[in-house]
Structures are given as C-alpha cells and as structure tokens.
Amino acid sequence: MRHRTSQRWSVYLALPLVFGTVLSLILFELARDRAEWELWKDYLPLGQWPVYGDLAVTLEHLSEAARGGDPLSDPNSEFAYPRALLVWHHLGIQHIPATWLGLLQSILAVGGIVFVIRPRNLWQSIATALLFVTPPLLLGFERANLDFLLFLLCAGCALAWARAQTIPGLTVPVAGLVLGAVAKLHPVFALVAGAFVEQGKRRLIWLLGLGLLLIFWAYTWSDFGLISKKVPTASLWGSWGGITFFERVGRFVDRREAYSWLWNTRWELVAVLTYAVTGGLAFAAGNMRSRRFNSTVVEPRDYAYYWIGAAICCGSFAGANYAYRWIFLLLTIPLLGRLASSDVRAVALWSRVTLIAIVVSLVAPLQGHPGVFLVTQFANWTCIHLLIAGCAAMRISANPFLRSRRKISVRIHEGMRRERMPETARRS
C-alpha cells in the first residue's frame, strides 16, 4: 500500500514538474532567438525583449560594479536594488549568460513551487501545472525576476522554522530571512511575523534578527533615497501594486474639472490609511474567531509557509496582480487547501473564499477592460484582508514546534478516548 501511494504521489508531482520544465525550455529558446520571440510575444503578458530582462539588467550592473562603478548612484542606471546586492559580482556571476541563468532559475522555481504545494490528487496536480501560465507568474518567469529566487529562500526558511525544535535552530531561518531582506525589502515582514507568533526566548531570536536588519538599514539609509527616485512606488508608502487602485482614482480625478478640489490629494497616503483601517478591522474580526481556528490541526510546515507568505503579501501591500511577489501567495496554499475540508464551518468557509480570491487574482489578465481591473482589485484586497484575518485567528496556536507537540497530544487524547469507549462503539 505504501508503495502504491508513493507511486501515485510521484505521478501527481511529475505532471506539474514536466509542464513547468517544458515551459522553462520554451522561454529559454525564445530568449536565444529573437525571430521566435516575435512569433510568440503575443502570448506573453507584457512580454519584452530581451527575455529574462530583469536578470540581464542585474548582470549588467554587476559587471559595472566589477569595473569599479556604482550603478545605484548613477541616475541613468536602471539598478534599483539595495547596494548590498552588488557584492555578488565577486563570485563572477556576471560572466554567465543571462539565458542560462534564467533557465536555471525557472527550473528551480518550478521545483520549489511543486515541492511547496505537493499536489495529492490528479485535480491538484493539474491546477499546480496551470499556475505556471497564469499572467503574474508567467510574467515573472519571462522577466526572471529576483522575487522568484527569494521565494525559494523563503520556502527553505519556512522548512527550517518548522523543524527548529531548539532556540539555536531558529538562527537558520532568521538568518536566511535577514539575507533576503538585505537583497530586497519585503522579507522583513516575515521577520515581523515570526516575532509576532513566537513566544518567550524563541521570540528574542526573531527580534534580534529584525534589530540587526534595522541597524543595517539605518547605516545604508541613503540607498533608499536613490532607489525611490528610480522606482517611485518602491518607497516607504508601499511597493509595486500597493497603491494601484488609488493611482487610478487619482488619474480619473485629474481628468475631471468637477473634482478639482481633490487634485492635490496625496493618494499614496490615502491608500496607506485606508489599508490600515480595513486591515485593523480584518485583524479584529479574525481575532474574534480564534477559538474556532484553535481546534484545527495542520502540519507545522504548512503554518510556517502560511506565516511567511501571508506576511510578505500583506506587509508589502501587494494590491495588483502584475506584482511579481504574488508568487509568495503560493506559500499560503498548502494550509488553505488543508483547512478547506475542515469540519469547522467557519474555518472551511474562510479557506475556500481565500482560495477563490487567490485564483481570481492569478487568472485575471494584467491589462484589459476597466471592469476587469475592478474585479481583480476586489479579489486582491479581499485576499489580503482574509489573510490578515487568518493571521489573527491562528496566532494562539501558530508556533510550528508547539503545533507539532499539540498534534501529538491530540492524537494521544483521541486514543485514550477510544480506549474508554464500550467495545461496540469502538468497532462502529
């Protein structure tokens, strides 16, 4: 029976792995042949030449840093990452062709996504395979964005967190997330989530990592000013997609004389304040349902995935489906999938509605009719607020190690209860 089960699992894993690998090879071929790309570009959302463009730009700036330049302070440079990322030029990565690095990153991302979701039946396997051709993920593959490498790093940190039964063991996931936040800002929210969830001395490790990161950022504060000049939405107000809805509202108002009194409105501030109020309400609602969520038992790995994925998506205020970091939403799917079949009605309903919102935000086109934009935005905001409510509801029992111990205690309790049953009841 175990052999048959393992065979089924291998089939369910093989389908999305093969599909994703074939897609990666197709993009690799398009990246090498401009004529082929011209034939296929209409099937790529927001596709640009060269394929793997984000990676190619990063390699170009690493080459500039190797020559002694500073691409971050160069106003004509497209480099908009923290300066610490430039130290990678010491490894000679810039000498590897972008096409081969892009292929390697794509295959690793495919393997990481399949490993995280772990489809258990044919329908889950097919759904996992189709994830790779959803507009935001396909855009990330085509651009070879750094967020896909950070996804792999965060998934590994989640596994290390779930297995950290001792306080020293927490240094591995904390250190990994600190390194991720040094390369790009948004993994800092995963550190905040760890400090929020943990208890006692374990919380101190997360706070220590967060403190070291803040000290590093204070030391390199001037870099943030240079980054915000190149990418205005990558500021403290939010990130790519964070203020998309309100930017569209601002553009609509600017074209109407009747709304001239709103012309000087700081829409990024309105966006943050709106999110703070609605997010607070979602947290309060989730906290009121914590008792129902506390009765659920899920693998510690799934909780760790959920906390890191939800924290990054909610903390970075990712409110548009063209943001590459929607890939971190995939970290929440294992827990949502398990709880969708929960016996507790409120838990199952929350999981199913959140999954529906994720699906809508992933499959909606990146550009189209204004009505599609409104539907996508509604799904995105619904998803983010439901994730916040879930974080509040599961805070009491979200510590991965405590969850594993609680799972054992639940099984022992169930065994003792069955032993006390009459023989006829036990058989039934």
HELIX and SHEET records of a PDB file:
HELIX    1   1 ARG A    2  ARG A   32  1                                  31    
HELIX    2   2 ARG A   34  TRP A   40  1                                   7    
HELIX    3   3 LYS A   41  TYR A   43  5                                   3    
HELIX    4   4 GLY A   53  ALA A   66  1                                  14    
HELIX    5   5 ARG A   83  LEU A   91  5                                   9    
HELIX    6   6 ILE A   93  HIS A   95  5                                   3    
HELIX    7   7 ALA A   98  ILE A  117  1                                  20    
HELIX    8   8 LEU A  122  LEU A  131  1                                  10    
HELIX    9   9 PRO A  135  ARG A  143  1                                   9    
HELIX   10  10 LEU A  146  ARG A  163  1                                  18    
HELIX   11  11 PRO A  168  LEU A  170  5                                   3    
HELIX   12  12 THR A  171  ALA A  183  1                                  13    
HELIX   13  13 VAL A  188  VAL A  197  1                                  10    
HELIX   14  14 GLY A  200  TYR A  219  1                                  20    
HELIX   15  15 TRP A  221  LYS A  230  1                                  10    
HELIX   16  16 THR A  244  ASP A  254  1                                  11    
HELIX   17  17 GLU A  257  LEU A  262  5                                   6    
HELIX   18  18 TRP A  267  MET A  288  1                                  22    
HELIX   19  19 SER A  290  ASN A  294  1                                   5    
HELIX   20  20 PRO A  300  GLY A  315  1                                  16    
HELIX   21  21 TYR A  324  THR A  332  5                                   9    
HELIX   22  22 ILE A  333  LEU A  339  1                                   7    
HELIX   23  23 ARG A  345  VAL A  363  1                                  19    
HELIX   24  24 PRO A  370  ALA A  393  1                                  24    
HELIX   25  25 ARG A  395  SER A  397  5                                   3    
HELIX   26  26 PRO A  400  ARG A  420  1                                  21    
HELIX   27  27 GLU A  423  ARG A  427  1                                   5    
END                                                                             
